[in-house]
Amino acid sequence: MPMPAPEIERLIKARFPDAQIELRDLAGDNDHWAAHVVSAAFKGKSRVQQHQMVYDALGGRMGDVLHALQLTTAVSAD
């Protein structure tokens, strides 16, 4: 079953309450998403670490319920 945007946003916000999240459905199927996540929690972390943090927030749903996520991250200004 595909994962709708509100569920993705809920999971990310649960881990990063300050996150600004932009989601775009790449294929119109709720299964292939582009996400841009901005959070102060990423400060001092490498891009790879930032992405790992978001994947962790999704709780193992990548490759299962969520087939594809084109992810970009950024540190929010304090």
N, CA, C and O atoms as a GROMACS GRO file, in nm:
protein
  312
    1MET      N    1   0.084  -0.118   0.000
    1MET     CA    2   0.000   0.000   0.000
    1MET      C    3   0.089   0.125   0.000
    1MET      O    4   0.181   0.134   0.081
    2PRO      N    5   0.063   0.220  -0.088
    2PRO     CA    6   0.144   0.342  -0.095
    2PRO      C    7   0.134   0.425   0.033
    2PRO      O    8   0.045   0.405   0.114
    3MET      N    9   0.227   0.517   0.048
    3MET     CA   10   0.231   0.603   0.166
    3MET      C   11   0.196   0.746   0.124
    3MET      O   12   0.271   0.809   0.050
    4PRO      N   13   0.083   0.799   0.171
    4PRO     CA   14   0.044   0.935   0.135
    4PRO      C   15   0.130   1.041   0.204
    4PRO      O   16   0.191   1.015   0.307
    5ALA      N   17   0.132   1.159   0.147
    5ALA     CA   18   0.213   1.270   0.197
    5ALA      C   19   0.190   1.300   0.345
    5ALA      O   20   0.287   1.318   0.418
    6PRO      N   21   0.064   1.306   0.393
    6PRO     CA   22   0.046   1.338   0.535
    6PRO      C   23   0.114   1.238   0.630
    6PRO      O   24   0.159   1.276   0.738
    7GLU      N   25   0.121   1.113   0.590
    7GLU     CA   26   0.187   1.013   0.674
    7GLU      C   27   0.339   1.034   0.676
    7GLU      O   28   0.402   1.023   0.781
    8ILE      N   29   0.396   1.063   0.561
    8ILE     CA   30   0.540   1.091   0.553
    8ILE      C   31   0.572   1.213   0.639
    8ILE      O   32   0.667   1.212   0.718
    9GLU      N   33   0.492   1.317   0.623
    9GLU     CA   34   0.514   1.440   0.700
    9GLU      C   35   0.499   1.415   0.850
    9GLU      O   36   0.577   1.468   0.929
   10ARG      N   37   0.400   1.337   0.889
   10ARG     CA   38   0.377   1.307   1.031
   10ARG      C   39   0.499   1.237   1.092
   10ARG      O   40   0.543   1.272   1.202
   11LEU      N   41   0.554   1.139   1.021
   11LEU     CA   42   0.670   1.064   1.072
   11LEU      C   43   0.792   1.154   1.085
   11LEU      O   44   0.865   1.146   1.185
   12ILE      N   45   0.816   1.238   0.986
   12ILE     CA   46   0.932   1.327   0.991
   12ILE      C   47   0.914   1.431   1.102
   12ILE      O   48   1.008   1.458   1.177
   13LYS      N   49   0.795   1.488   1.114
   13LYS     CA   50   0.769   1.590   1.217
   13LYS      C   51   0.777   1.530   1.358
   13LYS      O   52   0.812   1.601   1.453
   14ALA      N   53   0.746   1.403   1.372
   14ALA     CA   54   0.756   1.338   1.504
   14ALA      C   55   0.901   1.338   1.552
   14ALA      O   56   0.927   1.349   1.671
   15ARG      N   57   0.994   1.324   1.459
   15ARG     CA   58   1.137   1.322   1.494
   15ARG      C   59   1.197   1.463   1.493
   15ARG      O   60   1.285   1.494   1.573
   16PHE      N   61   1.149   1.547   1.401
   16PHE     CA   62   1.201   1.683   1.384
   16PHE      C   63   1.085   1.782   1.388
   16PHE      O   64   1.036   1.824   1.283
   17PRO      N   65   1.039   1.819   1.508
   17PRO     CA   66   0.921   1.906   1.519
   17PRO      C   67   0.935   2.040   1.447
   17PRO      O   68   0.835   2.099   1.406
   18ASP      N   69   1.059   2.089   1.432
   18ASP     CA   70   1.080   2.218   1.367
   18ASP      C   71   1.090   2.206   1.215
   18ASP      O   72   1.104   2.308   1.147
   19ALA      N   73   1.082   2.087   1.162
   19ALA     CA   74   1.108   2.064   1.020
   19ALA      C   75   1.011   2.138   0.928
   19ALA      O   76   0.890   2.146   0.952
   20GLN      N   77   1.069   2.193   0.824
   20GLN     CA   78   0.992   2.245   0.712
   20GLN      C   79   1.004   2.138   0.605
   20GLN      O   80   1.114   2.099   0.566
   21ILE      N   81   0.890   2.089   0.557
   21ILE     CA   82   0.890   1.975   0.466
   21ILE      C   83   0.814   2.010   0.338
   21ILE      O   84   0.701   2.056   0.343
   22GLU      N   85   0.878   1.986   0.226
   22GLU     CA   86   0.812   2.000   0.097
   22GLU      C   87   0.812   1.862   0.032
   22GLU      O   88   0.918   1.802   0.014
   23LEU      N   89   0.695   1.813  -0.003
   23LEU     CA   90   0.683   1.682  -0.067
   23LEU      C   91   0.625   1.699  -0.206
   23LEU      O   92   0.535   1.780  -0.229
   24ARG      N   93   0.676   1.620  -0.300
   24ARG     CA   94   0.624   1.620  -0.436
   24ARG      C   95   0.610   1.476  -0.482
   24ARG      O   96   0.706   1.399  -0.477
   25ASP      N   97   0.491   1.440  -0.526
   25ASP     CA   98   0.463   1.305  -0.575
   25ASP      C   99   0.517   1.297  -0.718
   25ASP      O  100   0.462   1.359  -0.809
   26LEU      N  101   0.624   1.222  -0.737
   26LEU     CA  102   0.693   1.218  -0.866
   26LEU      C  103   0.619   1.140  -0.974
   26LEU      O  104   0.634   1.169  -1.093
   27ALA      N  105   0.538   1.042  -0.934
   27ALA     CA  106   0.472   0.957  -1.034
   27ALA      C  107   0.319   0.958  -1.022
   27ALA      O  108   0.251   0.889  -1.098
   28GLY      N  109   0.266   1.035  -0.928
   28GLY     CA  110   0.122   1.039  -0.910
   28GLY      C  111   0.065   0.914  -0.847
   28GLY      O  112  -0.054   0.884  -0.863
   29ASP      N  113   0.151   0.838  -0.775
   29ASP     CA  114   0.106   0.709  -0.722
   29ASP      C  115   0.124   0.696  -0.570
   29ASP      O  116   0.105   0.588  -0.515
   30ASN      N  117   0.160   0.807  -0.502
   30ASN     CA  118   0.187   0.804  -0.357
   30ASN      C  119   0.294   0.702  -0.322
   30ASN      O  120   0.296   0.650  -0.210
   31ASP      N  121   0.382   0.672  -0.413
   31ASP     CA  122   0.483   0.568  -0.393
   31ASP      C  123   0.625   0.616  -0.427
   31ASP      O  124   0.723   0.557  -0.383
   32HIS      N  125   0.634   0.722  -0.506
   32HIS     CA  126   0.762   0.778  -0.549
   32HIS      C  127   0.761   0.927  -0.516
   32HIS      O  128   0.691   1.005  -0.580
   33TRP      N  129   0.839   0.964  -0.414
   33TRP     CA  130   0.833   1.100  -0.362
   33TRP      C  131   0.966   1.172  -0.373
   33TRP      O  132   1.073   1.111  -0.370
   34ALA      N  133   0.958   1.304  -0.387
   34ALA     CA  134   1.072   1.392  -0.368
   34ALA      C  135   1.041   1.470  -0.240
   34ALA      O  136   0.932   1.523  -0.224
   35ALA      N  137   1.138   1.475  -0.150
   35ALA     CA  138   1.119   1.546  -0.023
   35ALA      C  139   1.236   1.638   0.002
   35ALA      O  140   1.352   1.602  -0.016
   36HIS      N  141   1.203   1.761   0.045
   36HIS     CA  142   1.304   1.856   0.088
   36HIS      C  143   1.272   1.884   0.234
   36HIS      O  144   1.164   1.932   0.267
   37VAL      N  145   1.368   1.853   0.322
   37VAL     CA  146   1.348   1.866   0.466
   37VAL      C  147   1.452   1.963   0.522
   37VAL      O  148   1.572   1.946   0.501
   38VAL      N  149   1.403   2.064   0.593
   38VAL     CA  150   1.490   2.165   0.654
   38VAL      C  151   1.469   2.159   0.805
   38VAL      O  152   1.355   2.167   0.852
   39SER      N  153   1.578   2.144   0.882
   39SER     CA  154   1.568   2.134   1.028
   39SER      C  155   1.697   2.180   1.093
   39SER      O  156   1.806   2.160   1.039
   40ALA      N  157   1.684   2.242   1.209
   40ALA     CA  158   1.802   2.280   1.288
   40ALA      C  159   1.876   2.156   1.339
   40ALA      O  160   1.995   2.164   1.370
   41ALA      N  161   1.808   2.043   1.347
   41ALA     CA  162   1.869   1.919   1.397
   41ALA      C  163   1.983   1.870   1.306
   41ALA      O  164   2.065   1.788   1.348
   42PHE      N  165   1.987   1.921   1.183
   42PHE     CA  166   2.090   1.878   1.088
   42PHE      C  167   2.222   1.954   1.106
   42PHE      O  168   2.322   1.921   1.042
   43LYS      N  169   2.222   2.056   1.193
   43LYS     CA  170   2.342   2.138   1.210
   43LYS      C  171   2.460   2.052   1.254
   43LYS      O  172   2.449   1.973   1.348
   44GLY      N  173   2.573   2.069   1.185
   44GLY     CA  174   2.694   1.996   1.219
   44GLY      C  175   2.700   1.855   1.164
   44GLY      O  176   2.798   1.784   1.187
   45LYS      N  177   2.597   1.813   1.094
   45LYS     CA  178   2.591   1.678   1.037
   45LYS      C  179   2.624   1.683   0.888
   45LYS      O  180   2.593   1.780   0.819
   46SER      N  181   2.688   1.578   0.839
   46SER     CA  182   2.715   1.568   0.696
   46SER      C  183   2.584   1.542   0.622
   46SER      O  184   2.484   1.505   0.684
   47ARG      N  185   2.584   1.562   0.493
   47ARG     CA  186   2.463   1.537   0.412
   47ARG      C  187   2.418   1.392   0.429
   47ARG      O  188   2.299   1.365   0.440
   48VAL      N  189   2.513   1.300   0.430
   48VAL     CA  190   2.479   1.157   0.447
   48VAL      C  191   2.414   1.134   0.583
   48VAL      O  192   2.314   1.063   0.593
   49GLN      N  193   2.469   1.194   0.688
   49GLN     CA  194   2.410   1.180   0.821
   49GLN      C  195   2.270   1.240   0.827
   49GLN      O  196   2.180   1.183   0.889
   50GLN      N  197   2.251   1.353   0.761
   50GLN     CA  198   2.118   1.416   0.756
   50GLN      C  199   2.017   1.322   0.691
   50GLN      O  200   1.906   1.305   0.741
   51HIS      N  201   2.056   1.263   0.580
   51HIS     CA  202   1.966   1.170   0.510
   51HIS      C  203   1.937   1.048   0.596
   51HIS      O  204   1.824   1.000   0.600
   52GLN      N  205   2.039   0.996   0.664
   52GLN     CA  206   2.018   0.881   0.752
   52GLN      C  207   1.920   0.915   0.863
   52GLN      O  208   1.838   0.831   0.901
   53MET      N  209   1.927   1.036   0.914
   53MET     CA  210   1.836   1.080   1.020
   53MET      C  211   1.690   1.079   0.970
   53MET      O  212   1.600   1.037   1.042
   54VAL      N  213   1.670   1.125   0.847
   54VAL     CA  214   1.534   1.126   0.790
   54VAL      C  215   1.487   0.982   0.766
   54VAL      O  216   1.373   0.948   0.797
   55TYR      N  217   1.574   0.899   0.710
   55TYR     CA  218   1.536   0.759   0.687
   55TYR      C  219   1.502   0.690   0.819
   55TYR      O  220   1.408   0.611   0.825
   56ASP      N  221   1.579   0.719   0.924
   56ASP     CA  222   1.549   0.662   1.056
   56ASP      C  223   1.411   0.708   1.104
   56ASP      O  224   1.336   0.630   1.162
   57ALA      N  225   1.379   0.834   1.079
   57ALA     CA  226   1.249   0.887   1.120
   57ALA      C  227   1.134   0.815   1.050
   57ALA      O  228   1.024   0.806   1.103
   58LEU      N  229   1.161   0.763   0.931
   58LEU     CA  230   1.058   0.691   0.856
   58LEU      C  231   1.041   0.548   0.906
   58LEU      O  232   0.955   0.475   0.857
   59GLY      N  233   1.122   0.509   1.001
   59GLY     CA  234   1.103   0.383   1.071
   59GLY      C  235   1.106   0.258   0.987
   59GLY      O  236   1.022   0.169   1.005
   60GLY      N  237   1.198   0.248   0.895
   60GLY     CA  238   1.212   0.125   0.817
   60GLY      C  239   1.109   0.109   0.706
   60GLY      O  240   1.096   0.000   0.649
   61ARG      N  241   1.037   0.214   0.674
   61ARG     CA  242   0.934   0.203   0.568
   61ARG      C  243   0.993   0.218   0.428
   61ARG      O  244   0.927   0.185   0.330
   62MET      N  245   1.118   0.267   0.419
   62MET     CA  246   1.181   0.280   0.287
   62MET      C  247   1.198   0.142   0.224
   62MET      O  248   1.242   0.047   0.289
   63GLY      N  249   1.162   0.133   0.098
   63GLY     CA  250   1.175   0.007   0.026
   63GLY      C  251   1.060  -0.088   0.052
   63GLY      O  252   1.049  -0.191  -0.014
   64ASP      N  253   0.975  -0.055   0.147
   64ASP     CA  254   0.859  -0.138   0.180
   64ASP      C  255   0.734  -0.060   0.142
   64ASP      O  256   0.690  -0.066   0.028
   65VAL      N  257   0.678   0.012   0.237
   65VAL     CA  258   0.559   0.093   0.211
   65VAL      C  259   0.594   0.212   0.122
   65VAL      O  260   0.515   0.251   0.035
   66LEU      N  261   0.712   0.268   0.143
   66LEU     CA  262   0.759   0.382   0.066
   66LEU      C  263   0.864   0.333  -0.031
   66LEU      O  264   0.976   0.301   0.009
   67HIS      N  265   0.829   0.326  -0.158
   67HIS     CA  266   0.917   0.265  -0.257
   67HIS      C  267   1.040   0.351  -0.289
   67HIS      O  268   1.152   0.301  -0.292
   68ALA      N  269   1.019   0.480  -0.312
   68ALA     CA  270   1.130   0.566  -0.353
   68ALA      C  271   1.116   0.704  -0.292
   68ALA      O  272   1.007   0.762  -0.288
   69LEU      N  273   1.228   0.757  -0.244
   69LEU     CA  274   1.230   0.891  -0.186
   69LEU      C  275   1.354   0.963  -0.237
   69LEU      O  276   1.466   0.927  -0.204
   70GLN      N  277   1.331   1.066  -0.317
   70GLN     CA  278   1.439   1.152  -0.365
   70GLN      C  279   1.454   1.262  -0.260
   70GLN      O  280   1.370   1.353  -0.254
   71LEU      N  281   1.558   1.255  -0.180
   71LEU     CA  282   1.569   1.337  -0.060
   71LEU      C  283   1.675   1.445  -0.073
   71LEU      O  284   1.786   1.420  -0.119
   72THR      N  285   1.637   1.566  -0.032
   72THR     CA  286   1.734   1.674  -0.012
   72THR      C  287   1.709   1.730   0.128
   72THR      O  288   1.595   1.733   0.176
   73THR      N  289   1.817   1.772   0.192
   73THR     CA  290   1.807   1.826   0.328
   73THR      C  291   1.886   1.956   0.338
   73THR      O  292   1.976   1.982   0.257
   74ALA      N  293   1.851   2.036   0.438
   74ALA     CA  294   1.923   2.159   0.464
   74ALA      C  295   1.908   2.194   0.612
   74ALA      O  296   1.814   2.151   0.678
   75VAL      N  297   2.002   2.274   0.661
   75VAL     CA  298   1.997   2.319   0.800
   75VAL      C  299   1.918   2.448   0.804
   75VAL      O  300   1.943   2.540   0.726
   76SER      N  301   1.822   2.456   0.895
   76SER     CA  302   1.745   2.580   0.907
   76SER      C  303   1.827   2.684   0.982
   76SER      O  304   1.912   2.649   1.064
   77ALA      N  305   1.801   2.809   0.954
   77ALA     CA  306   1.869   2.918   1.022
   77ALA      C  307   1.816   2.930   1.164
   77ALA      O  308   1.695   2.919   1.186
   78ASP      N  309   1.903   2.950   1.257
   78ASP     CA  310   1.861   2.964   1.398
   78ASP      C  311   1.800   3.098   1.425
   78ASP      O  312   1.759   3.126   1.538
   0.00000   0.00000   0.00000
